[in-house]
């Protein structure tokens, strides 16, 4: 329940940030610059954050993010991306199975690799 509430708040904060920045930049006549900057930032940041590792409808590489921003529209995709990025920073974004951290509870693994009893290695 707590994770859902944090996820909802991340999306709400992302929408508020986007609307506030849009209004401020429109007031100063820099809205087009803000849109271009936010698209470039989202594309570059998706690579750094490795967004493809998380469960989300927007998870993908930089090319996917760029295509979504240009085809489906900046006002919809940018707050969605920003909300996902805030979820990652808050620690509530779920990793896909193939990117889960290694579990130390596996009996056949040791910190140095697989146990090889024929070489006399023990855990």
C-alpha positions as CSV (number, residue, x, y, z in Angstrom):
1,X,0.0,0.0,0.0
2,X,2.8,2.4,0.9
3,X,4.6,1.8,-2.4
4,X,1.4,2.6,-4.4
5,X,1.0,5.8,-2.4
6,X,4.6,6.8,-3.1
7,X,4.2,5.9,-6.8
8,X,1.1,8.0,-7.0
9,X,2.8,10.9,-5.3
10,X,5.8,10.6,-7.7
11,X,3.4,10.9,-10.6
12,X,1.6,13.8,-9.0
13,X,4.8,15.7,-8.3
14,X,6.0,15.1,-11.9
15,X,2.8,16.6,-13.2
16,X,3.1,19.6,-10.9
17,X,6.8,20.1,-11.9
18,X,6.0,19.9,-15.6
19,X,3.0,22.3,-15.4
20,X,4.9,24.8,-13.2
21,X,7.9,24.8,-15.5
22,X,5.7,25.1,-18.5
23,X,3.8,28.1,-17.1
24,X,7.0,29.9,-16.0
25,X,8.8,29.3,-19.3
26,X,5.8,30.4,-21.3
27,X,5.7,33.6,-19.2
28,X,9.3,34.4,-20.2
29,X,8.8,33.2,-23.8
30,X,11.1,30.2,-23.5
31,X,8.6,27.4,-23.7
32,X,9.9,26.0,-27.0
33,X,13.5,25.9,-25.5
34,X,12.1,24.2,-22.3
35,X,10.4,21.5,-24.4
36,X,13.6,20.9,-26.5
37,X,15.8,20.8,-23.4
38,X,13.4,18.4,-21.6
39,X,13.3,16.0,-24.5
40,X,17.1,16.0,-24.8
41,X,17.4,15.5,-21.0
42,X,14.9,12.7,-20.9
43,X,16.7,10.8,-23.8
44,X,20.1,11.2,-22.2
45,X,18.9,10.5,-18.7
46,X,17.1,7.3,-19.7
47,X,20.4,5.8,-20.7
48,X,22.1,6.9,-17.5
49,X,19.2,5.6,-15.3
50,X,19.0,2.3,-17.3
51,X,15.2,2.7,-17.5
52,X,14.9,-0.6,-19.4
53,X,15.6,-2.6,-16.2
54,X,12.3,-1.5,-14.6
55,X,8.7,-2.6,-14.9
56,X,6.8,0.3,-16.5
57,X,4.9,1.0,-19.7
58,X,7.5,3.6,-20.6
59,X,10.6,1.6,-19.9
60,X,12.9,1.5,-22.8
61,X,16.2,2.8,-24.2
62,X,16.9,6.3,-25.4
63,X,15.5,5.7,-28.9
64,X,12.2,4.4,-27.4
65,X,11.9,7.5,-25.2
66,X,12.6,9.8,-28.1
67,X,10.1,8.1,-30.3
68,X,7.4,8.2,-27.6
69,X,8.1,11.9,-26.9
70,X,7.9,12.8,-30.5
71,X,5.1,10.6,-31.6
72,X,2.7,10.5,-28.6
73,X,3.4,14.0,-27.5
74,X,5.6,15.7,-25.0
75,X,2.7,16.8,-22.6
76,X,1.8,13.1,-21.9
77,X,5.1,11.3,-22.0
78,X,7.4,13.8,-20.2
79,X,5.5,13.8,-16.9
80,X,5.2,10.0,-17.2
81,X,9.0,9.7,-17.7
82,X,9.6,12.1,-14.8
83,X,7.3,10.2,-12.5
84,X,9.1,7.0,-13.3
85,X,12.4,8.6,-12.7
86,X,11.2,9.9,-9.3
87,X,10.0,6.4,-8.5
88,X,13.5,5.1,-9.2
89,X,15.0,7.7,-7.0
90,X,12.5,7.0,-4.2
91,X,13.3,3.3,-4.4
92,X,9.8,2.0,-5.2
93,X,10.3,1.1,-8.8
94,X,10.3,-2.7,-9.4
95,X,13.2,-4.3,-11.2
96,X,12.6,-6.9,-13.9
97,X,13.5,-10.5,-12.9
98,X,16.6,-10.6,-15.0
99,X,18.0,-7.6,-13.3
100,X,17.3,-8.6,-9.7
101,X,20.4,-8.6,-7.5
102,X,22.2,-11.8,-6.8
103,X,20.8,-13.7,-3.8
104,X,23.4,-15.0,-1.2
105,X,20.9,-17.7,-0.1
106,X,21.6,-20.0,-3.0
107,X,23.4,-23.1,-1.5
108,X,25.4,-23.8,-4.6
109,X,27.0,-20.3,-4.9
110,X,29.7,-18.7,-2.8
111,X,31.0,-15.1,-3.1
112,X,33.8,-16.4,-5.4
113,X,31.5,-18.4,-7.7
114,X,30.2,-22.0,-7.9
115,X,31.3,-24.4,-5.2
116,X,33.7,-26.9,-6.6
117,X,33.9,-29.9,-4.2
118,X,36.5,-31.7,-6.3
119,X,39.0,-28.9,-5.5
120,X,38.2,-29.0,-1.8
121,X,36.5,-25.6,-1.8
122,X,33.9,-25.0,0.9
123,X,31.5,-22.2,1.5
